Amino acid sequence: MKAKQQNTDIECLRAVAVLGVAFHHMQGNLFHPGLPQLQGFLQHFSYWFGVDLFLAISGYVIGRSLLPQLRSPGERLPQQWTVVMAFWIRRAWRLLPSAWLWLAIILGATVLTNRSGAFGSLHANLMASLAGVLNVANLRFADAFFRYEYGTSFVYWSLSLEEQFYLLLPLLVLCLRRRIDLLMIALVVMQFLLFRTPLWMALRTDAIALGVLLSMAESSIAYARAEPAFLLRLGALRVIMPMALLTLLAMLAAPALQDLQWRISAIAAISAALVWLASYDKDYLLPAGRLKQLLTWIGHRSYAIYLIHIPAYFFLREVAFRADLAVTAPLHALAWAATGVALTLALADLNYRFLEQPLRRHGRAVADRYLSRRGVHRAKATTAPPDLVLPVSAEGTP
């Protein structure tokens, strides 16, 4: 059976994740200091959980594309090391150009269009850009938390966490071989018992670990037997389950429940449950149709949206400041929010078409040439059953 070109359910989850984060960041960033009308709602429902959903997706997709190659008993260490190097090459070309471009744009905006002060100080943004380039933004974010100005690129903390994961996971697999599952389980259990300080929040890896465990379990008979095929019989009502899980995530992420020690672990587990539903790619989350097509389109551009939405919001704040616009009245706020969404999507589409896609293809070509020179053939599919196959090329994004 021919492998599908993409898992549209995973792309829909990426869209939900990035839309949740973008909505969460409107309060205090697009609307500064915030919309009074939203305060009560946001006390009980918050949408930053999209980051953990991204992490679970990345753990799953990277795990299922990389682990089968590294855990193959017939492969020698030099060949496996070559596979790791090729993986890092693809990741670098996929993620770094866009990330660095928008760090440069933020620095330019800080100098050239910052009368309102929305972009913050040049010093903070220089330090934040350095942390982003060095992939330690999560450590700086934890240190800066409620202590000093981080800078406009604060969303890069999760990108750094994922980059650290991309660097460490292959090395851990090479060391632990088939016992990597025990390490992933240990990470989940340990973080369930932790008190989540800002540092541990910036180093949270339980959602990633659960995603990796899902990818490892996917080729098992038990995974196939657990498939929730009954959802298809519900027709359009199948959306009740994912909507209930997303509502629960929003409640757990809200300030009203911030004293629950286990809530971050619960958010990770529910995120993994959504990834599990999406892993079968059989429309268990959402029936095929125009809404799914739209979410798939957004999902493809989710990485660019994540990078771009904060500078887009701050640019609009600068516009409102210079034009002396009042944007907090209900109708004005809706129009301004729509403007923020439209600008973000337009810039993300340009970034996706003219930067991400060409450089992703180039990175694959560079990695394939590297493998070919060393006599290693790149795997075309995972060990999952044919109807579960997701191509190696569909790698995870933050």
N, C-alpha and C positions, 0 to 999 in steps of 0.2 A: 504494500500500500504506500502510495506517495505521501511524503511528509507535507503537512500544511505549511504555508509560507509564514503564518503568524498565528499566535493564540489570541484571538480577539477578546476573550474573557479577561485575560491578563491585561491587555491594553485598556479595557474598560476600567479595571481596578486602578491602573495607573492614573487614568483620568479622574476618577473619584478622589484618589489621594491628593493629586495636585490641586484640584478645585477646592477641596477642603482646606488645604494649607493657604491657598490664595485668599479664600474668604476669611479665614482666621486672621490673616495679616492686614486685612482692610482696616480693622479697628486699630487705631493708633498709628497707622502708617499712611494709608490713603486718606483716612479721616483722622486728623490730629487735633486734640488728644483722643478723640473717639466720638461715636454717635451715642447720645444719651438713650435713644430709642432701642439700641441693641444691648445695653448694659444688663438688663434683667434676663434677657434670653441667654446671653453668653455666660451668665453665672451657672447655668444648668446644662448648657450644650456648648461644647468647644470642639474645634475641628483640626487642631494640630496633630491629632492621631494619624493624619495622612502620612507623616514622616515614618511612623512605625509600619504602616501599610507598605510604603515604599521599601523599607528594610526587609520585610518578610518576602516581598516579591523578588528582591535582589538575591536574597539567600536561596530561594527556590530556583530561580532561572539560572544563576551562575552555578549553583550546585549541580543541576542536571546537565549542564553543558560541559562542565570541567571535570567533575569527580569521576565519571566512568573512564575517562582517559588516564587519570592519575592512579586509579585503584586497580587497573588491569594487571593481573598477576604475571602476564607474559612480557610486560614492558620493563626494560632495564632503566636504572636511575638516570643515565645520560639522556635517554629518549624522553623520559618524563620531565626532566629539567628543560629540555627543548620545548615541550608543550607549555610549560609554565611561562617561559620567556615569550612565546608567541601570544599567549593569553594576555600578558602584561602589555605587549605591543598594541594589541587590539584595543585594550582598555584605555591606554594613553591617547591613541588617536580618536577614540570615541568621546572621551570626557574632557580632556585637558584644553583643547583649543577653544571650545565654547566657554568653559569656566574662566580661562585667562582673558578672553576677549571682554567678557562682562566685568571682570575686575578692572580692566583698563578703562572701560567706558565709565564705570563708577568714579574712578579717580579723575577722569576728564570732567565729569559733571560736577564733582566737588570743587574743582578749580573754576570752571567756566559758567556754570549755571546754578548757583547756590545762594542767591540773595536771601531766600527764606531760611536758610540753614537746615533744610530738610535732609540733605546728604551728610550732615555732620562735619566734623573737623577733618582737615587734610591729614593730620598726624594719625588719628584713629583709623582712617581708611587706608593709609599706607601700611600700618601695622596689621590691619585685617587682611589686606591683599597679600602681604608676606606670609601670614599664617595660612591663607588659602593656597598659595603656590606651593608651600612646604607640606601641605596636607596635615596641619596641626590646628586647624581652625576650631575643632571641637574642644581642644584643650584651652585655647585662648577664650572661647566662649564660656567655658565653665569658670575660668578665672575672672572674667569680666562681669559675671552674672550679678546684677544689681550693685556693682562696685565702681565700674567706670565705663565710658563709652566704647562700644565694640566697633561700630562702623556700619555702613550700609550693607555690606556683604555678610551679614550675620547668618543667613541661611546656609552658608558654606560649611557650617559646623557638621551637618549631616553628610555632606559630600566628603569631607575629610574622614569621617567615620567609615563610610563605604570604601574609600580608597585604602584605608588601613586594612579593612576586611579583604579587599582584593589582593593586597600584598601578602597578608599573613595566611589566608586559608590554603593556598596551594602548598606553602611551606609546611604547614601543619599536617596536611594530607600526606606529603612525602615522608614526614617523620613518623606519623601514627598509622599510616596505611588504612586498614579496614577498621581501626578503632577510633576513627574520627567521630563516629556516632556517639561514643562515650563522652568525648570532649564537648560536643554540642549539647548533650543532655546535661552535663555538669554546668555549662554556662547558663542554661535555662533555670536549673534548680538553684544555683548560687544567687542569681539575681532576684529570684522570688524571695529569698531570705534577706536581701540587702535593704538597708535604709538608703533611699535614693537621694543622695546629695547632688548638687549641681555637677560635680565631676562624674559621678556614676550615671547621671542622666545623659551626659555628653559621651559616655562610653557604653551606653546600653546596647547590648548585642543579642538580647533574647529573641527578638523578632527575626533577626538574621539567622540565628541558630535554628529556630523552628522552621524557617524556610529551607535551610540546608537539609534538615531531617526529613521534611516532606519530599525533597528531591531524591533522597536516598531510599525512601519507602515506596516511591512511585512504581518501581518495576516489580513489586511484590504482588502475589495473588490476593493478599488481604486488601491491598489498596484498590485493586480492580473490583473486589467484592463489595467494598464500602462505597462504591459509586452511587450517588443519590439520584438514580434514574427516575424515581417517583416524582421528582420536581417537574419533569416534562409533562406529566399528566395534569398538572395544576394550571397549565396554560399561562396566561399573563399573571396569575396569582403567585407564580413562583418567585416574584420579586419581593414577596412578604418576608422571606427568610433573610436575604441580604440586607433589606431595608431595616429589619429588626436588629441585625448585627451592627450595622452602621449607626443606628440610633443609640445602641448600647455603648459603642465606642465613643460617641459624642458626649454621652452622659459621664462616662468614666474619665474623660479628659477634662471635664469642667471643673472650675474652682470649687464648686459645692462639694465635690468628693475628693479633694486634694489630700485629705488626711488619711485616706485609705492606703496603707503601706503596699498592698498587693496590686494596686490599680494598674501600674505600668506593666506588670507581668500579665494581667488580664487583657490589657490592650494588645500586647504582643500575641497572646493566644488567640484572641478573636480575629486579629489580622491574619494569622496563619490559617484560621478556619475559612476565611474568605478566599485566600490563595488556594486552599484545598478545593473549594467549589470551582474556582476558575481553572484549576490545573487540568480538568477533563476537557475543557474547551468544547462544551456541548450546550451552551446557552443556559446553564443552570442559574446564572446570575440575572440574566435579562434576555427576553426573546429577541430574535433577529428583527431588525427594523431600522427606522430612521434615527431613533434615539441611540441605538447601539452603534450605528455608523458614525454619529457625531462624537460619541464617547471614544470610539476607536481612533478617530482623527485627533482628538485632544490627547489621547494616550500616547500616540506617536510623538507628540510635541511636548510631552510632560517634562522632560529634562530642561528644555529651553524655557518653558513656562516657569519652572521652579527658579531658574537663574534670573529671569527677567522681571518677574512681577514686582519685586521690591523697588528696583531702580525706576520702573515704569510708574509705580505709585508715587515715588518721591518727585519724579519729573512733573507729574500732574499737580502735586502740592506746590511746586515752584510756579507752575502756570497759574494756579488759583491765587497764590500770593501776589504775583505781579499784576494780575487782572482784577484783584480785589473781589474775588468771587466768594459768595456765601454758599457753601455746599452741604450744610448740615440739616436744612429743612427736608422733610420726608421726600417730596418729589424731586428736589434738587439732588438729594443724596442718592436716590435710585438712578438718576441720569448720570451722576458722577461715577457711581460704581460701574454702570454699564460702559462708560468711557474707559475706566481702568481696565475692565475685562477686554474690551475691543483693542486697546493699545497693546496690552500684553499678548493677546492672541496673534495680532498682526506681526509684532516683532518676533514672536516665537516661530511663526510660520516661515518668516524670512531666514531666521537662524537655522531652522531645520532643513530647509530646501538648499540653501547656498553654503552652509558651513558643515552642519552635522552629517548630512547624508554623503556629500562628496568625500569628507575626511574619514567617515566610517568605512566607506568602500576602499579608500586608499590604505587605511590601517589593516583591513583584512588582506589586501593584496601584499602589503609588506610582510605581515605575519605568515602568509602562505608561502611566500618566497623564502622566508627564513626557515620554515619547516622543510621545504623542498631541498634546500641546500644541505640540510642535515639528514635527509633521507627519512623523514617522519611524515606520514600521511595524516592529515587532519581528519578526525572522526566526523562523519556526516550525521549521525544520530546517536541518541543515548540508548541505554539498555532497556528503556521503557517499552511496553507493548506498542505495536504500530499505531493504534488509535490514540495513544497518549503522546506521540512524538511531538516535540517542539524543536525546530532546527537549532543547531549550535549558534547560528548567526544572530538569533534573537536574544541577545545578552541583556542582563538587567541594567536599569538606569536608576539613579537616585531620584 
